Amino acid sequence: MDPDPIDKEHLLWEKRSGTPLTQEEMRQIREGLSGFFETLLQWQAASRGDAPREPNGEADRHERAERDPEPAQPANLRPSAPSSSE
């Protein structure tokens, strides 16, 4: 069985660093990589003249909210209509 992707990532970074890494160090690596790619996306958007992108896709969420202010709810979460017997 293949190792978990998280385990593969951990092994990759331990091999690159040459030292065992803690879970906290792995979290920091992931956070740093995420920030790096977020910055690249912001630079790309700025070079194209696109609207600034907020971290974690916030701009996408705001744009969807403007287009569709009330997202559809699954049927089991919609308020039920009052029954005729009431």
SULZI-V101696 format. One line per field, one symbol per residue. psi: psi as a letter, one per 30 degrees, with the letter a starting at -180 (. if undefined). A space follows every 50 residues. Layout:
# SULZI-V101696
psi->???
This chain:
# SULZI-V101696
psi->kklkeeeeeeeeeeeefglkkleeeeeeeeeeeeeeeeeeeeeeeeffgl kkklkggeeeeeeeeeeifjkkkkeffkkkkklff.
